[in-house]
């Protein structure tokens, strides 16, 4: 059943998924940020925190939650094993910025399936301001923009002349060290900037991915998270229809609390 579904998805999303697209670079820098965020707009008193990482090379940068890097770690207790807390994340995607093509790739793994959608890397029309301050010894300048339903304030430094930043943000005359929306529902702050010695090689074969759109990707993502048993269709997992329905109801309720995503539109 699942294989038939995957074939339909492949046909639906087009034959571009079969093209061999390989991207390679060497990462020169690693930028670590702390992200404070409110995923549930009905419970703004509860703040969540994750560490996120931006790797930067001459041709590409890659942004991910730190937990995503630890997703395969297992902690064993007694006779049972469970996923390490370090690997739990609200942000399972990996974002690749292709500087040469000025293209942004948003990638997502759902079980054994890999998806991505493309968009123009220039997502923001920045307004520069004269305000300055200091972050970790770097002089930073204020900038503002609007993106995906939110208004943002960013602080960047020309001391690090890299036009990049966390998540999809880029295009300023220096590295973004801090950025937050004006409601402070999402707030990135610099933890550390380091030059990598030796450089770290990176490669990805996009030919293994299904090319789709943002809307279709998240339709599949929601369907999987609401009912992972049907999506995976593992014959070794046997549950009654009644228990299955209870799981669906529970997962649906959890998803309803994720009503304040960073991209509102």
N, C-alpha and C positions, 0 to 999 in steps of 0.2 A: 504493500500500500504506500509506504513512504517513498520507495523508489519511483512509483508511478507519479506521486506528488512532485518529486524532485524533477522528473522529466517535464511535467507540466510547467513548473516554475522556470526551467531552462528555456522552454519554448516561449513562455510568456515574456521573459526578460530579454530575449533576443540572442542572436548568435555571437555577439561581441564577447560573451563569456569564454568562448573557445579560443580567442586570440591569445597568443603567447606574448605577454607583456612583462618584461623583467626590469626591475629597477635596482640599481646598486649604488652605494656610496660608502665613504668612510666617515664616521662621526668624529668630529673634532672637539665638540663640547657637549656637556650634560648640564641641563638646568633643572633644578628641583624646586617645586612650588608646594605650598600647602593650600589646599582648597577647602574653604568653609562654605557650606551650602545648606539650603532649606529645600528639601525635595517635596515636602507636603505644605502647601500654602495655607492649609487649615490648622497647622500646628507650627507656627513660626517661633515658638519658644524653644523648640528642639532643633539644635544645630548639629549637623553632621560634618565630619572632617575626613579628608583623604589626602594623601600625598600623590602628586602627579609629576611626571618627568617629561622633559623635552630634550631629545637628542638632535643635535644639529651637525650637518655636514655641508660640503660645498654645494651639492646638488639637491639634497633632500633634508627635510627634518621629519622626525617622528615623535608624536605626542601620545602618551598613554598614562593611565593610572599606574601607580607603582604596584598596586595589588595585581593588576593584569600580568605583570612580569613574574609574579609568584603563583600564578593560577594553578600550576601543576604540583605545587608542594603539598605533601600529605603529612599530617601529624597523627601518630598512632598512639592510642590510649587503650591499654588492656587488650582485649580481643577485637576492638573495633577501630576503624580508621575514619577520619573526617577531614574535610578540607581545612587547611590552615586559615586562621582569621586574617592572616596577611594577604590571602588570595581573594577575599570577599570584597567586591566592588560594586558601586552603583553605575560605574562607567566602563563597560566592557569593550568599548570601541577603541580602535587605534586610528589616529589621524595622520596622514602623510601629506606634507606639502612638497610639491615638485617645483623648485625655484625656476628651473629652465623653462618649463611649460606654463608657469604661473597657474598651476592646477592643484586643487586640493582633493584628496581622496579620503573618504570616510569609510573605514573598513569595519566589519563586524563578523565574528564567528558565532554561529548558532549550531551547537553540537558539532557535527562533522561538516557542516556547510559553511562556505565563506562567501561573503557578499561585500560589495562596495558600490558607492555612488560617487560621481564626480561633480565638482563645482569650481567656478572661478576662484582662484586664491585671493583675489582682491574682494573682500567681503565688506569692507568698511570705508566710508569717507571720513577721514580723521580731521578733527579741528584741533590745532595746536594752541596752547595757552602759555602765558608767560610764567605761571606758577612753577616753582621748583621746591624740592626738598631733598633729603638724603635717605637712601635705603642701603643698608649694609656697606656704607662707605662710598657708594656711587651717587653722584649728583643726578637726579632724575627730573624730568620735565613732564608737565601735565598735558594730556590729550583727551579728547572726548569723541564719542561716536554713538551711533545707534545700530543695533543688529538683532534680527530675529525677535523683535518685540520687546527689547530691553535697551535702556540708555546706559552707556558705560563711561567710566572714568578710568584712564590708564596713566601709568607713570613709567616712562621709558628713559634709558640712558644712552647718550651718544658715546659714552666711554666704551661701550660694547656695540660697535656699529653693525649689528645683525638685526635685520628687519623682521623679527619673528617674536613669538610669544606663546603662551599656553593656549590650549584648545585650538580654535580656528583663527585666532587673532594674529595679525601680522601687518606689515606695511608702514610702520613708523620708522624714523631715522635712527633707531637703535632698539636694543632688546627691551621688551616689556618686563619690568620687574614686579609690577603690581597692577592688577586690573580688577574692577568690581562694577556690578550694575548699581544704579543709584539707590535701589532698595536694599542693597547688600544681601541679596538672596544667594549670589554667587560671588565669592571673593578669593582671588588668587594672590598669594604673597610669596615672594622669593624666599627660599630656604638656603640655596647654595648655587653658585655658578662655578663650574670647573672645566679646565682644559683637559682633554683626555690624552694621556700618554701611556702606552701607544694608542693610536687611533683605533676605533672599534669598527670593523667591517659590518656592513648591512646589505642584505639583498632580499627581494621579495618577487615572487612570480605571480603576477596578477592573472595569468592564464588559468590558475587554479580557483579563481574567484568568479562569482556570478555578478555581472554588471546589472545594476538596477537603479531605481530612483529612491530618493529619501522616503517618500510616502510608502512605496511598496516594501522597502526594507523594514520599516517599522510596523507594517501590517503583519509581516512574517514574524518579527520579533515579539509582538504582542500575542500572536496566536501561540507561539511556542511557550511563552511565559505563563499564559493563561491555562494551557493544557499540554504540558511537556510530554505526558504519557502518549498521547495520540501522535504528537510530532515525531517522537523518537521511535515509537512502535516497536519496542523491545519485547520479543516473545517471552523472555525470561522474567519480565515484570508482570505479575498477575494480580489484579485487584478487581473487586466486584464493581458493577456499575454504580452501586450506591456510594461506595467509597470514592470512586472516580469522580462522581458528581460533587462530592464534598470537597475534594481537592480543587476542582475547578472553581467552586464558589469561594474557597479560601484564597486562592491565587488572584482571582478577580478583585476581591476586596483589598488585597495588598497593592495591586496595580492602581486601584482608584486613589491610593494615597500618594502616588507618584505623579501629582498633578501640577508640578511646578518645575518642569524641565528647563534646562538652561536656554534651549531654543523654544520660544513660545509659538513660533510659526515657521 
